[in-house]
Each structure stands twice: as C-alpha cells, then as structure tokens.
C-alpha cells in the first residue's frame, strides 16, 4: 500500500503529536536538603516532594550516614505530595544517602535515592546552661493592709444591718 507524500506527512505528524503528550507518571519534584548540596546546619528531617499526591501509608524513606548506619528515626509524615522522615542527631561529617519509595494511587512506586553532604561544625558549642536566679520573696501583705480589709468588712456589715432596719421600718408603715 502506497501512502504518498501527503499520507506520510500526516502519519508522521500524528506520531509526533502522540510522542509529545507527556505520560502522567509520578516523578521527583524537590528534596530538602537539596540533592547534592552541602549543608552546615543539622537538619531535623528530610523531605521528598513528588509530582502526584502520595498515599498516606506504605511509603519508605531511609537516611544513612557515611558509615552506612541509619540515622532516620522512622517517623514518616505525608502531606499531599510531601513525604518527610525525622532525623536523629547527625554527628559525622560526610555524604549522607537518602533512599525513598513513594506510593501513589494507580501509579508504579517512585523509587530512587539522592545524597547530600553534611559538613559538621568542628566544635559543637554546648547548650547554654541557665544561670541560677535568686529566690524572690513572695509579696506578703502587711499588718496595715489586713486592718484595712477587716475594717471594710465591718463597715459593710453595719451598712447591711442599717439597710435591713430601714427596710423593716418602711414595710411596717404601709
């Protein structure tokens, strides 16, 4: 069967249109710490961001130190397309490897890994210790304040008695 020049052009055009339409496959969008970056402050977590919303369960992120020991704490949090894992204290400087498996609805698992370089400070300052404070004495009421409050209570009682006697007198006269 001969297509001719016009038919060949239409066939190649249609084929190129279908190859330009991207597949809706999940892919990695961002990482924190950034893949390949050198960081000097210790992160408390590692976050991987996917292109498609990730399922709440079944995801896995592991972080290993330069010696191959796991330094993640295993607590994974999922927020739409972001999946995070908590980290224990990083003590060794060097290349840390992050491996991940992210599950989405109806897609193949997104698997991969990346690294970041942790440049630990040479001297870690100890946490500041709180300085001892002097005991503050509680504010105690003075004798004069006590007498004033008692005098007000007595005066209030006398006003109550006086008002009740006046009210009795008014009701008797009616």
C-alpha positions in Angstrom: 0.0 0.0 0.0 1.4 3.4 -1.0 0.8 6.3 1.3 2.2 9.0 -0.8 3.9 12.2 0.4 0.7 13.6 2.0 -0.2 10.4 3.8 3.4 10.0 5.1 3.3 13.6 6.3 0.0 13.1 8.1 1.2 9.8 9.7 4.5 11.3 10.9 2.6 14.4 12.2 0.2 12.2 14.2 3.0 10.1 15.5 4.9 13.2 16.7 1.8 14.5 18.4 1.4 11.3 20.4 5.0 11.3 21.5 4.8 14.9 22.7 1.9 14.2 25.1 3.7 13.5 28.4 2.9 10.4 30.4 1.2 11.1 33.7 3.9 9.2 35.6 5.0 10.3 39.1 8.4 11.9 39.4 10.5 13.6 42.0 10.0 17.4 42.1 12.1 18.6 45.1 14.1 17.4 48.1 15.1 19.0 51.3 18.0 19.1 51.9 18.6 19.7 48.2 20.1 16.8 46.3 23.9 17.1 46.1 24.0 20.2 48.4 26.5 20.8 51.2 24.8 21.8 54.4 26.4 23.1 57.7 23.4 23.2 60.0 22.0 19.9 61.1 18.5 19.2 59.6 15.8 17.7 61.8 14.1 16.0 58.9 14.4 15.0 55.2 11.6 15.8 52.8 10.9 14.4 49.4 8.3 16.1 47.1 6.6 14.1 44.4 4.7 15.4 41.3 1.5 13.5 42.2 -0.2 13.2 45.6 1.3 10.4 47.7 -0.7 7.7 49.6 -0.8 8.0 53.4 0.6 4.6 54.0 3.3 2.3 52.6 5.9 5.0 51.8 9.5 4.5 52.9 12.4 6.9 53.4 15.7 5.9 54.9 18.7 8.1 55.6 22.2 6.6 56.1 25.4 8.2 57.4 28.8 7.9 55.7 29.4 4.6 57.5 26.1 3.1 56.2 24.2 3.4 59.6 20.6 4.5 59.6 20.2 8.0 61.1 16.4 8.5 60.4 14.0 7.9 63.3 11.5 6.1 61.1 8.6 8.6 61.7 7.2 9.3 58.3 4.7 12.2 57.7 2.8 12.6 54.5 1.2 15.9 53.4 -0.2 15.7 49.9 2.9 15.4 47.7 5.5 15.9 50.5 6.8 12.9 52.5 9.1 13.6 55.4 11.1 11.5 57.8 12.6 12.7 61.1 16.3 12.5 61.8 18.4 11.8 64.8 21.4 14.0 65.6 23.9 13.9 62.8 27.4 13.6 64.3 29.6 12.6 61.4 30.6 14.9 58.6 30.3 13.4 55.1 27.9 12.2 52.4 24.5 11.1 53.6 22.3 8.9 51.4 18.6 9.2 51.2 16.6 6.3 49.7 12.9 6.5 49.1 9.9 4.6 47.8 6.8 6.6 47.4 3.4 5.1 46.6 0.7 6.9 44.6 -2.8 5.7 43.6 -2.7 3.9 40.3 1.0 4.5 39.5 4.1 2.5 39.8 6.1 3.2 43.0 8.5 6.1 42.7 11.9 4.7 43.8 15.2 6.5 44.0 17.9 7.9 46.1 20.0 11.1 46.4 22.8 12.3 48.6 23.7 15.4 50.5 26.9 16.4 52.2 26.8 17.3 55.9 29.7 19.5 56.9 29.6 19.2 60.7 31.0 22.1 62.7 34.4 21.2 64.1 33.4 22.3 67.6 29.9 22.0 68.8 29.1 24.6 71.4 27.4 23.2 74.4 23.9 24.3 75.0 23.8 27.3 77.3 23.1 26.4 80.9 20.5 28.6 82.7 22.1 30.8 85.3 20.9 30.3 88.9 18.4 33.0 89.9 17.9 34.5 93.3 14.8 33.4 95.2 12.3 36.1 95.1 10.3 36.6 98.2 6.6 36.4 97.9 4.8 39.6 98.4 3.2 39.3 101.8 0.5 41.6 103.0 1.4 44.0 105.7 -0.4 44.4 109.0 -1.9 47.7 107.8 -3.5 46.0 104.8 -5.0 43.4 107.0 -6.6 46.0 109.3 -7.9 48.0 106.3 -9.6 44.9 104.8 -11.2 43.9 108.2 -12.4 47.5 108.7 -14.1 47.4 105.3 -15.8 44.1 106.2 -17.1 45.5 109.5 -18.4 48.7 107.7 -20.1 46.6 105.0 -21.8 44.5 107.8 -23.0 47.7 109.5 -24.4 49.1 106.2 -26.3 45.8 105.7 -27.8 45.9 109.2 -28.7 49.6 108.7 -30.4 48.9 105.4 -32.4 45.9 106.8 -33.7 48.0 109.7 -34.7 50.8 107.4 -36.5 48.4 105.1 -38.4 46.9 108.1 -39.5 50.4 109.2 -40.8 51.1 105.6 -42.8 47.9 105.4 -44.4 48.4 108.9 -45.6 51.9 108.0 -47.5 50.7 104.9 
